[in-house]
Amino acid sequence: MANHRSILALILAFVAAFVVSCGSPSEAKVPTYTPTQLEKIQGDVSGIDALRDRMPELATMIQNRDWNNVESFIHGPLGELRFKLNTVARELLPNAQKPALDKAKEVFTHFNELDEAAQKGSYDAAIRSYAKAIQDFDAYLALPPKASA
């Protein structure tokens, strides 16, 4: 009787292995953006691009050592930038969200440094912070997906 159980167990093992090997593997779906998501992201990015295009105004104010206007510009026209950067970052795919949020945080770290430099009237610190802010701002803008032509 023990012999029959062993043979039956062996046959069941072969049948199970055969059934499992005949099954097709499930395809993993790669997350992508829907056309609606792309349109929304591109609409939000265009608003960010418009603010990026105004950054030379800030450079001129720093060059002229116009500290009051530097502070006003950072808190005025650029005041909504943090919200916009974070909004776009949250709309990205999960693997792109963290780098975008990190880069947005770096941009604002440099804006805070620039604000402090303007309050102290420190041209060297202001121009360094401005250059770093531009570099991180451009790196951020490279992260969102581009509209397909």
C-alpha positions as CSV (number, residue, x, y, z in Angstrom):
1,M,0.0,0.0,0.0
2,A,2.9,2.4,0.8
3,N,4.3,1.7,-2.7
4,H,1.0,2.8,-4.3
5,R,0.9,6.1,-2.3
6,S,4.5,6.9,-3.4
7,I,3.7,6.2,-7.1
8,L,0.5,8.3,-6.8
9,A,2.3,11.2,-5.2
10,L,5.0,11.1,-7.9
11,I,2.3,11.1,-10.7
12,L,0.5,14.0,-9.0
13,A,3.8,15.9,-8.8
14,F,4.4,15.4,-12.5
15,V,0.9,16.4,-13.4
16,A,1.2,19.6,-11.3
17,A,4.5,20.5,-12.8
18,F,3.1,19.9,-16.3
19,V,0.1,22.1,-15.6
20,V,2.1,24.9,-14.1
21,S,4.6,24.9,-17.0
22,C,1.9,25.1,-19.6
23,G,0.5,28.3,-18.2
24,S,1.4,31.5,-19.9
25,P,3.2,34.2,-17.9
26,S,1.2,37.3,-17.2
27,E,2.5,40.4,-18.8
28,A,3.5,43.2,-16.5
29,K,2.0,46.5,-17.6
30,V,4.4,49.3,-17.8
31,P,2.8,52.4,-16.3
32,T,2.3,55.2,-18.9
33,Y,0.5,58.5,-19.1
34,T,-2.9,58.7,-20.6
35,P,-3.4,61.5,-23.2
36,T,-5.5,63.3,-20.6
37,Q,-2.7,63.2,-18.0
38,L,-0.2,64.4,-20.6
39,E,-2.4,67.3,-21.6
40,K,-2.9,68.3,-17.9
41,I,0.8,68.0,-17.1
42,Q,1.8,70.0,-20.2
43,G,-0.7,72.7,-19.3
44,D,0.8,73.0,-15.8
45,V,4.3,72.9,-17.2
46,S,3.6,75.7,-19.6
47,G,2.7,77.9,-16.6
48,I,6.0,76.9,-15.0
49,D,7.9,77.7,-18.2
50,A,6.4,81.2,-18.2
51,L,7.8,81.8,-14.7
52,R,11.2,80.3,-15.8
53,D,11.2,82.8,-18.7
54,R,10.9,85.6,-16.2
55,M,14.1,84.6,-14.3
56,P,16.3,87.0,-16.2
57,E,14.4,89.8,-14.7
58,L,15.6,88.6,-11.3
59,A,19.1,88.4,-12.6
60,T,18.9,92.1,-13.7
61,M,17.6,93.1,-10.2
62,I,20.5,91.2,-8.6
63,Q,23.0,92.8,-11.0
64,N,21.6,96.3,-10.1
65,R,21.6,95.4,-6.4
66,D,18.0,96.3,-6.2
67,W,17.4,94.2,-3.1
68,N,13.8,95.3,-2.4
69,N,12.7,94.3,-5.8
70,V,14.6,91.0,-5.6
71,E,12.6,90.2,-2.4
72,S,9.4,91.4,-4.0
73,F,9.9,89.3,-7.1
74,I,10.7,86.2,-5.1
75,H,7.6,86.5,-3.0
76,G,5.4,88.0,-5.8
77,P,5.5,86.5,-9.3
78,L,7.6,83.5,-8.1
79,G,5.4,83.0,-5.0
80,E,3.1,80.6,-6.7
81,L,6.0,78.6,-8.2
82,R,6.3,76.1,-5.2
83,F,2.7,75.2,-5.6
84,K,3.0,74.7,-9.3
85,L,6.2,72.6,-9.1
86,N,4.7,70.3,-6.4
87,T,1.4,70.0,-8.4
88,V,3.2,68.8,-11.5
89,A,5.4,66.5,-9.4
90,R,2.4,64.8,-7.9
91,E,0.9,64.2,-11.4
92,L,4.0,62.3,-12.6
93,L,4.3,58.5,-12.5
94,P,5.4,57.1,-9.1
95,N,9.0,56.5,-10.2
96,A,9.3,60.2,-11.3
97,Q,7.6,61.8,-8.4
98,K,10.4,61.7,-5.8
99,P,13.1,63.1,-8.1
100,A,10.7,65.9,-9.1
101,L,9.7,66.7,-5.5
102,D,13.4,66.6,-4.5
103,K,14.4,69.0,-7.3
104,A,11.5,71.4,-6.4
105,K,12.7,71.4,-2.8
106,E,16.3,72.3,-4.0
107,V,14.9,75.1,-6.1
108,F,13.2,76.6,-3.1
109,T,16.2,76.1,-0.9
110,H,18.1,78.3,-3.3
111,F,15.3,80.9,-3.4
112,N,15.4,81.0,0.4
113,E,19.2,81.5,0.3
114,L,18.7,84.3,-2.3
115,D,16.1,85.9,-0.2
116,E,18.5,85.9,2.8
117,A,21.2,87.3,0.6
118,A,19.0,90.1,-0.6
119,Q,18.0,91.0,3.0
120,K,21.7,91.2,3.9
121,G,22.6,93.0,0.6
122,S,25.2,90.3,-0.2
123,Y,25.8,90.3,-4.0
124,D,28.1,87.3,-4.1
125,A,25.7,85.1,-2.1
126,A,22.8,86.3,-4.2
127,I,24.4,85.5,-7.5
128,R,25.5,82.1,-6.3
129,S,22.1,81.2,-5.1
130,Y,20.5,82.5,-8.3
131,A,22.8,80.3,-10.4
132,K,22.1,77.2,-8.4
133,A,18.3,78.0,-8.5
134,I,18.5,78.3,-12.3
135,Q,20.4,75.0,-12.6
136,D,17.9,73.1,-10.4
137,F,15.0,74.8,-12.1
138,D,16.2,73.6,-15.5
139,A,16.8,70.1,-14.1
140,Y,13.3,70.0,-12.8
141,L,11.8,71.1,-16.2
142,A,13.6,68.2,-17.8
143,L,11.7,65.7,-15.7
144,P,8.0,66.0,-16.9
145,P,7.1,64.1,-20.0
146,K,7.1,66.1,-23.2
147,A,4.0,66.2,-25.5
148,S,4.3,63.7,-28.3
149,A,4.3,65.3,-31.7
